[in-house]
Amino acid sequence: MVPDAGQLQFLDAVFAMNGSMPSARDVALVCPRQNMKTAALAMVALGCLFVVRDRRPVVWTAHLTATAREAFLDLESRIGGSRWASKVKFRRVNGEQEIETDFGSRLLFRARSGSGSIRGLTISRLILDEAYALTPEQIGAMLPAISTVADAHVLYASSAGRRESVVLRQVRDRGRKGGDPSLAYLEWCAPDRECAVEDCLHVLDTPGCVLDDEDLWRVANPALGSRIALDSIRAERRSLPPEEFMRERLGWWDKPLEDVNLRPIDVVRWNELADETSTTTSPMFGLAASGDSSMFSVSVAGPNGDGRTHVELAMQRRGSDWVVDWLVERCLKWNASVALDARGPAAFLIPDLMRADVRVLTPSPSDYSVACSRLADDVVEGRVCHSGQPQLASVIDIARRRPFGALWMFQRGVGSQDISALEALVLAKWAASANSEVIPAIY
């Protein structure tokens, strides 16, 4: 496999090193379909198996089972016809595929939409194919598999984002803004131009419609003229709805589902407050659960020594059997309290926490509503900082306002996304504030 110029840029970004560490922890490739993505990921996978020989498993995930299976079959065919075939075992276990070499390197294929899971694994690289379909719940469930690996990698590959692509949009915003040393971002797309006709409906053969500008096609599709024929794109222009052609051939992203004015916190401003050196030695904890009590999140807040409040997601995991022991250990160590909603889905843990001598704080609904507003204000004014966790940025991007009297609270945005990490953050920051210490609402 010989990489073209764009694929070579991506491979350089993935395998570039800064001493013994990767130059960028996150690497994203966004490009119209059939240009480079799948082959580039295959080159990365082969490099991990046979060149770098990662000592921990590499996991390739896709939105659908069929896509993950096709990626496996492609690599099986390439490796099976090479001089390396005798050093490789191909496995199919419970509908999931694996490739293992005699060097100890392994590549696992999983579908995010099925029953495939990487829970219990510690992996070196997480390949997120079809990243436009990533949900905050999925990324929150997968990232802990690399949390203890200092030289881990997360690779995103996708065509332009859809309306619901909140996780990928957050990565895009980080990449387009620039200046993030943890992210290498590569995107191919056409410049956003206006049609010559005002209020153009992009109907085929409309004079001056930008969708018919073949120079824009060439900008967005680096494989045009080699792997992609010009007549193929012309045929797609005739058959695809305009919105699909914009996204799949020009690389233009769908607009988000909801009005940005309903977003309490601007995710771009939130990302500007990332400070990897920040921490706190006086933490308070906030505990929240998803609406169906399947996911539990613990966030931390406390002064960081320079006048700002440090906040972060400390732990997020499915099920509740870990929560009490995890909190008891840390609350005793730091002489800390736990704040949670006495009317929320995590309230059933209050008696167990109290029996373990953990101080529990429960804000009233009005206290919680004020805490939501204060967090949003503190983000605008730069009074908070965080470590740049993508899970929190993704949740902030989907959270919306829900009126509460003259105030408001956070609520889920599109669909049934879990925002318990943000709810726990609000609770932790409330517990760390002066008001909650002076007049604590103790359960």
C-alpha positions as CSV (number, residue, x, y, z in Angstrom):
1,M,0.0,0.0,0.0
2,V,1.6,3.3,-1.2
3,P,0.1,6.3,0.6
4,D,-0.8,9.4,-1.4
5,A,0.1,12.9,-0.2
6,G,-3.0,13.2,2.1
7,Q,-2.6,9.8,3.6
8,L,1.1,10.4,4.2
9,Q,0.2,13.5,6.1
10,F,-2.2,11.5,8.3
11,L,0.4,8.7,8.8
12,D,3.0,11.3,9.8
13,A,0.5,12.8,12.3
14,V,-0.3,9.4,13.8
15,F,3.3,8.1,14.2
16,A,5.1,11.3,14.9
17,M,6.9,11.2,18.3
18,N,8.0,13.8,20.8
19,G,10.6,11.9,22.6
20,S,9.0,8.7,23.9
21,M,5.4,10.1,23.6
22,P,3.2,10.7,20.6
23,S,3.3,14.3,19.3
24,A,-0.5,14.3,19.4
25,R,-2.8,12.2,21.5
26,D,-5.8,12.8,19.2
27,V,-5.6,12.6,15.4
28,A,-8.6,13.4,13.2
29,L,-9.1,12.9,9.5
30,V,-12.2,14.4,7.9
31,C,-12.6,14.0,4.2
32,P,-15.3,13.3,1.6
33,R,-16.0,9.6,1.0
34,Q,-13.9,7.3,-1.1
35,N,-10.9,9.6,-1.0
36,M,-8.5,8.2,1.6
37,K,-9.9,7.4,5.0
38,T,-10.4,3.6,5.1
39,A,-7.1,2.9,3.3
40,A,-5.3,5.4,5.6
41,L,-6.7,3.6,8.7
42,A,-5.7,0.2,7.2
43,M,-2.1,1.6,6.9
44,V,-2.2,2.7,10.5
45,A,-3.4,-0.8,11.6
46,L,-0.7,-2.5,9.6
47,G,1.9,-0.2,11.1
48,C,0.7,-1.0,14.6
49,L,0.7,-4.7,13.9
50,F,4.0,-5.1,12.1
51,V,6.2,-2.0,12.5
52,V,5.4,-0.5,15.9
53,R,4.1,-3.8,17.2
54,D,2.0,-2.2,19.9
55,R,2.3,-4.1,23.2
56,R,-1.4,-3.5,24.0
57,P,-4.4,-4.2,21.7
58,V,-5.5,-1.7,19.1
59,V,-9.3,-1.4,18.7
60,W,-10.9,-0.5,15.4
61,T,-14.5,0.6,15.9
62,A,-17.2,1.5,13.4
63,H,-20.8,2.6,13.6
64,L,-22.1,-0.6,12.0
65,T,-21.2,-4.3,12.3
66,A,-20.9,-4.6,8.5
67,T,-18.3,-1.7,8.3
68,A,-16.1,-3.3,11.0
69,R,-16.4,-6.7,9.3
70,E,-15.4,-5.2,5.9
71,A,-12.4,-3.6,7.4
72,F,-11.3,-6.9,8.9
73,L,-11.9,-8.8,5.6
74,D,-9.8,-6.2,3.8
75,L,-6.9,-6.6,6.1
76,E,-7.2,-10.4,6.2
77,S,-6.9,-10.4,2.4
78,R,-3.9,-8.1,2.4
79,I,-2.0,-9.9,5.1
80,G,-3.0,-13.4,3.9
81,G,-1.4,-12.7,0.6
82,S,1.8,-11.3,2.0
83,R,5.1,-12.8,3.4
84,W,3.7,-12.1,6.9
85,A,0.8,-14.6,6.6
86,S,2.6,-17.3,8.5
87,K,3.0,-15.0,11.5
88,V,-0.6,-14.0,11.9
89,K,-3.8,-15.6,13.3
90,F,-7.2,-14.5,12.3
91,R,-10.0,-15.1,14.8
92,R,-13.8,-14.7,14.7
93,V,-15.3,-14.8,18.1
94,N,-19.0,-14.3,18.8
95,G,-19.4,-12.2,15.7
96,E,-16.3,-10.1,16.4
97,Q,-13.0,-10.3,14.6
98,E,-9.4,-10.2,15.8
99,I,-5.9,-10.2,14.2
100,E,-3.0,-11.4,16.3
101,T,0.7,-11.6,15.3
102,D,3.5,-13.7,16.6
103,F,5.0,-10.5,17.9
104,G,2.2,-10.1,20.4
105,S,0.4,-7.2,18.7
106,R,-3.4,-7.5,18.3
107,L,-6.1,-5.7,16.4
108,L,-9.7,-6.0,17.5
109,F,-12.7,-5.0,15.5
110,R,-15.9,-3.8,17.2
111,A,-19.2,-2.3,16.1
112,R,-20.3,0.6,18.3
113,S,-24.0,0.0,17.4
114,G,-24.0,-3.7,18.4
115,S,-23.1,-5.6,21.5
116,G,-19.4,-5.1,21.0
117,S,-17.6,-3.7,24.0
118,I,-14.1,-2.9,25.1
119,R,-14.9,-2.7,28.7
120,G,-12.2,-4.4,30.8
121,L,-9.6,-3.8,28.2
122,T,-6.5,-1.6,28.4
123,I,-5.6,-0.6,24.8
124,S,-3.0,1.5,23.1
125,R,-5.0,3.0,20.2
126,L,-8.6,3.6,19.6
127,I,-9.6,3.9,16.0
128,L,-13.0,5.6,15.5
129,D,-14.1,5.0,12.0
130,E,-17.4,6.6,10.9
131,A,-16.8,9.2,13.6
132,Y,-19.8,11.3,12.4
133,A,-22.0,8.7,14.2
134,L,-20.2,8.8,17.6
135,T,-22.4,9.7,20.6
136,P,-21.3,11.1,23.9
137,E,-22.3,7.9,25.6
138,Q,-20.2,5.8,23.3
139,I,-17.1,8.0,23.6
140,G,-17.6,8.1,27.4
141,A,-17.7,4.4,27.6
142,M,-14.7,3.8,25.4
143,L,-12.1,6.4,26.5
144,P,-11.5,4.8,30.0
145,A,-9.9,1.9,28.1
146,I,-6.9,4.3,27.4
147,S,-7.0,6.5,30.5
148,T,-4.1,4.7,32.2
149,V,-1.9,4.5,29.0
150,A,0.4,7.5,28.9
151,D,1.2,7.1,25.2
152,A,-2.3,6.2,24.0
153,H,-3.9,7.4,20.8
154,V,-7.4,8.2,19.7
155,L,-7.9,8.4,15.9
156,Y,-11.1,9.9,14.4
157,A,-11.9,9.3,10.7
158,S,-15.1,10.5,9.0
159,S,-16.8,12.4,6.3
160,A,-18.3,15.8,7.2
161,G,-20.5,15.8,10.2
162,R,-24.3,15.4,10.3
163,R,-26.8,17.4,12.4
164,E,-26.4,15.0,15.3
165,S,-22.5,14.7,15.1
166,V,-21.9,16.4,18.4
167,V,-18.7,14.5,19.3
168,L,-17.1,15.0,15.9
169,R,-18.2,18.6,15.8
170,Q,-16.4,19.3,19.1
171,V,-13.2,17.7,17.6
172,R,-13.7,19.9,14.5
173,D,-14.0,23.1,16.5
174,R,-10.8,22.2,18.4
175,G,-9.0,21.5,15.1
176,R,-10.2,24.5,13.1
177,K,-9.4,26.9,16.0
178,G,-5.8,25.5,16.2
179,G,-3.3,25.9,19.0
180,D,-4.3,22.6,20.7
181,P,-1.0,20.6,21.2
182,S,-2.9,17.4,21.9
183,L,-4.7,17.3,18.5
184,A,-3.5,16.8,15.0
185,Y,-6.4,17.8,12.7
186,L,-6.6,17.2,8.9
187,E,-9.7,18.2,7.0
188,W,-10.5,18.4,3.3
189,C,-13.5,20.6,2.3
190,A,-14.5,23.2,-0.3
191,P,-14.6,26.9,0.7
192,D,-18.1,28.0,1.7
193,R,-19.3,30.2,-1.1
194,E,-22.5,31.8,-2.0
195,C,-24.4,30.9,-5.2
196,A,-24.8,33.6,-7.9
197,V,-28.6,33.4,-7.5
198,E,-30.0,34.7,-4.3
199,D,-31.9,32.0,-2.3
200,C,-30.7,29.3,-4.6
201,L,-32.4,26.0,-4.1
202,H,-29.4,24.1,-5.7
203,V,-31.6,22.5,-8.3
204,L,-29.5,20.8,-11.0
205,D,-28.4,23.0,-13.8
206,T,-29.3,26.3,-12.0
207,P,-26.9,28.9,-13.4
208,G,-24.3,30.0,-10.9
209,C,-25.0,27.3,-8.3
210,V,-21.9,26.5,-6.3
211,L,-22.7,22.8,-6.2
212,D,-21.9,22.7,-9.9
213,D,-18.4,24.3,-9.5
214,E,-16.0,21.5,-10.4
215,D,-13.1,23.5,-9.1
216,L,-14.7,23.2,-5.6
217,W,-15.0,19.5,-6.2
218,R,-11.3,19.2,-6.7
219,V,-10.5,21.1,-3.6
220,A,-12.6,18.8,-1.4
221,N,-11.7,15.5,-3.1
222,P,-7.9,14.9,-3.3
223,A,-8.5,11.6,-5.0
224,L,-10.4,13.2,-7.9
225,G,-8.6,12.2,-11.1
226,S,-7.0,9.1,-9.6
227,R,-9.3,6.9,-7.6
228,I,-12.4,9.0,-8.2
229,A,-13.5,9.8,-11.8
230,L,-14.9,13.2,-12.6
231,D,-17.9,11.6,-14.3
232,S,-18.7,9.7,-11.1
233,I,-19.1,13.0,-9.2
234,R,-21.1,14.4,-12.0
235,A,-23.4,11.4,-11.7
236,E,-23.7,11.9,-8.0
237,R,-24.6,15.6,-8.5
238,R,-27.5,14.4,-10.7
239,S,-28.8,11.8,-8.3
240,L,-28.0,13.0,-4.7
241,P,-30.2,15.5,-2.8
242,P,-28.4,18.8,-2.6
243,E,-27.8,18.4,1.2
244,E,-26.2,15.0,0.7
245,F,-24.0,16.3,-2.1
246,M,-22.9,19.2,0.0
247,R,-21.8,17.0,2.8
248,E,-20.5,14.0,1.0
249,R,-18.7,15.7,-1.9
250,L,-18.0,19.3,-0.8
251,G,-17.3,18.5,2.8
252,W,-19.8,21.0,4.1
253,W,-21.2,20.1,7.6
254,D,-24.9,20.0,8.4
255,K,-26.0,22.7,10.7
256,P,-26.6,21.5,14.3
257,L,-30.1,20.4,15.1
258,E,-30.9,23.2,17.6
259,D,-30.5,26.9,17.8
260,V,-27.1,27.9,19.3
261,N,-29.0,30.5,21.5
262,L,-30.4,27.6,23.5
263,R,-26.9,26.5,24.5
264,P,-26.0,27.8,27.9
265,I,-22.3,27.4,27.4
266,D,-20.4,28.1,24.2
267,V,-18.2,25.0,23.6
268,V,-15.6,27.1,21.8
269,R,-15.2,29.4,24.9
270,W,-15.2,26.3,27.1
271,N,-12.3,24.8,25.1
272,E,-10.4,28.1,25.4
273,L,-10.3,27.6,29.2
274,A,-8.4,24.2,29.0
275,D,-5.3,24.2,31.2
276,E,-3.5,20.9,31.4
277,T,-1.3,22.2,34.3
278,S,-4.3,23.1,36.5
279,T,-5.4,21.0,39.5
280,T,-6.9,21.4,43.0
281,T,-5.8,20.2,46.4
282,S,-9.2,20.9,48.0
283,P,-11.7,19.0,45.9
284,M,-15.4,18.6,46.4
285,F,-17.3,15.9,44.6
286,G,-20.6,16.0,42.6
287,L,-22.5,12.8,41.8
288,A,-25.1,12.4,39.1
289,A,-26.7,9.6,37.0
290,S,-28.3,9.3,33.6
291,G,-32.0,9.4,33.4
292,D,-32.2,5.6,33.2
293,S,-29.6,5.1,36.0
294,S,-27.3,3.2,33.6
295,M,-24.4,5.6,33.8
296,F,-23.0,7.3,36.9
297,S,-20.6,10.3,36.8
298,V,-18.5,11.9,39.4
299,S,-17.0,15.3,38.8
300,V,-14.6,17.4,41.0
301,A,-14.3,21.1,41.7
302,G,-12.0,23.2,43.8
303,P,-9.7,26.2,43.9
304,N,-6.6,25.8,41.8
305,G,-4.5,28.5,43.5
306,D,-4.6,31.3,40.9
307,G,-8.1,32.5,41.7
308,R,-10.0,30.2,39.4
309,T,-12.0,27.0,40.1
310,H,-10.7,23.8,38.6
311,V,-13.3,21.4,37.4
312,E,-13.0,18.0,35.8
313,L,-14.8,14.7,35.3
314,A,-13.2,12.3,37.8
315,M,-14.9,9.0,36.9
316,Q,-17.7,7.8,34.7
317,R,-18.8,4.2,34.5
318,R,-21.9,2.1,33.9
319,G,-23.7,0.7,36.9
320,S,-23.6,1.9,40.5
321,D,-21.8,-0.9,42.4
322,W,-18.5,1.1,42.3
323,V,-19.8,4.5,43.3
324,V,-19.9,4.3,47.2
325,D,-16.5,2.6,47.7
326,W,-14.9,5.0,45.2
327,L,-16.3,8.1,46.8
328,V,-15.7,6.9,50.4
329,E,-12.0,6.4,49.7
330,R,-11.5,9.8,48.2
331,C,-13.7,11.8,50.5
332,L,-11.8,10.4,53.5
333,K,-8.5,11.2,51.8
334,W,-9.4,14.8,51.0
335,N,-11.9,15.5,53.8
336,A,-14.3,16.2,51.0
337,S,-18.1,16.3,50.7
338,V,-20.4,14.9,48.0
339,A,-23.2,16.9,46.4
340,L,-26.1,15.2,44.6
341,D,-29.7,15.8,43.8
342,A,-31.9,14.3,46.4
343,R,-34.7,14.0,43.8
344,G,-32.5,12.6,41.1
345,P,-31.7,9.1,39.9
346,A,-28.6,8.8,42.1
347,A,-30.5,9.7,45.3
348,F,-30.8,6.0,46.4
349,L,-27.1,6.0,47.2
350,I,-27.4,8.7,49.9
351,P,-28.1,6.3,52.8
352,D,-25.1,4.2,51.9
353,L,-22.8,7.2,51.7
354,M,-24.1,8.5,55.0
355,R,-23.5,5.1,56.7
356,A,-19.9,5.4,55.5
357,D,-19.6,8.8,57.2
358,V,-19.5,10.7,54.0
359,R,-20.9,14.3,54.3
360,V,-23.7,14.6,51.7
361,L,-24.9,18.0,50.4
362,T,-28.2,18.3,48.6
363,P,-29.0,21.6,46.9
364,S,-32.6,22.7,46.6
365,P,-33.9,23.1,43.1
366,S,-33.4,26.8,43.2
367,D,-29.8,26.4,44.5
368,Y,-29.1,24.0,41.7
369,S,-30.6,26.4,39.1
370,V,-28.5,29.3,40.4
371,A,-25.4,27.0,40.2
372,C,-26.2,26.2,36.6
373,S,-26.3,30.0,35.8
374,R,-23.1,30.6,37.8
375,L,-21.2,28.0,35.9
376,A,-22.2,29.5,32.6
377,D,-21.3,33.0,33.8
378,D,-17.9,31.8,35.1
379,V,-17.1,30.2,31.8
380,V,-17.8,33.5,30.0
381,E,-15.7,35.4,32.5
382,G,-12.9,32.8,32.6
383,R,-13.2,32.0,36.3
384,V,-13.1,28.3,35.7
385,C,-10.5,26.0,34.1
386,H,-10.3,22.4,33.2
387,S,-8.0,19.8,31.8
388,G,-9.5,19.6,28.3
389,Q,-11.4,16.3,28.6
390,P,-13.3,15.6,25.4
391,Q,-16.2,13.9,27.3
392,L,-17.0,17.2,29.1
393,A,-16.8,19.3,25.9
394,S,-19.1,16.9,24.1
395,V,-21.7,17.0,26.9
396,I,-21.5,20.8,27.1
397,D,-22.0,21.0,23.3
398,I,-25.3,19.0,23.6
399,A,-26.7,20.5,26.8
400,R,-29.6,23.0,26.5
401,R,-31.6,25.3,28.7
402,R,-34.7,24.2,30.5
403,P,-36.7,27.1,32.1
404,F,-37.1,26.9,35.8
405,G,-39.2,29.9,37.0
406,A,-37.2,33.0,36.2
407,L,-34.0,30.9,36.0
408,W,-33.0,27.7,34.1
409,M,-31.4,24.3,34.4
410,F,-29.4,22.2,32.1
411,Q,-31.3,19.6,30.1
412,R,-30.4,17.0,27.4
413,G,-30.2,18.3,23.9
414,V,-30.8,16.0,20.9
415,G,-32.3,12.6,21.6
416,S,-31.5,10.8,24.9
417,Q,-27.9,11.9,25.4
418,D,-26.5,11.5,28.9
419,I,-25.4,14.8,30.5
420,S,-24.7,13.4,34.0
421,A,-21.0,14.5,33.7
422,L,-22.1,18.1,33.4
423,E,-24.8,17.8,36.1
424,A,-22.1,16.3,38.5
425,L,-19.8,19.2,37.6
426,V,-22.5,21.7,38.6
427,L,-23.0,19.9,41.9
428,A,-19.3,19.7,42.6
429,K,-18.8,23.4,41.9
430,W,-21.8,24.3,44.1
431,A,-20.3,22.2,46.9
432,A,-17.0,24.0,46.5
433,S,-18.6,27.4,46.6
434,A,-18.8,29.6,49.7
435,N,-22.6,29.5,49.8
436,S,-22.8,25.8,50.0
437,E,-20.3,25.7,52.9
438,V,-22.0,28.5,54.9
439,I,-25.5,27.2,54.5
440,P,-25.2,23.5,53.5
441,A,-28.3,21.6,52.6
442,I,-27.5,18.4,54.3
443,Y,-29.7,15.4,53.6
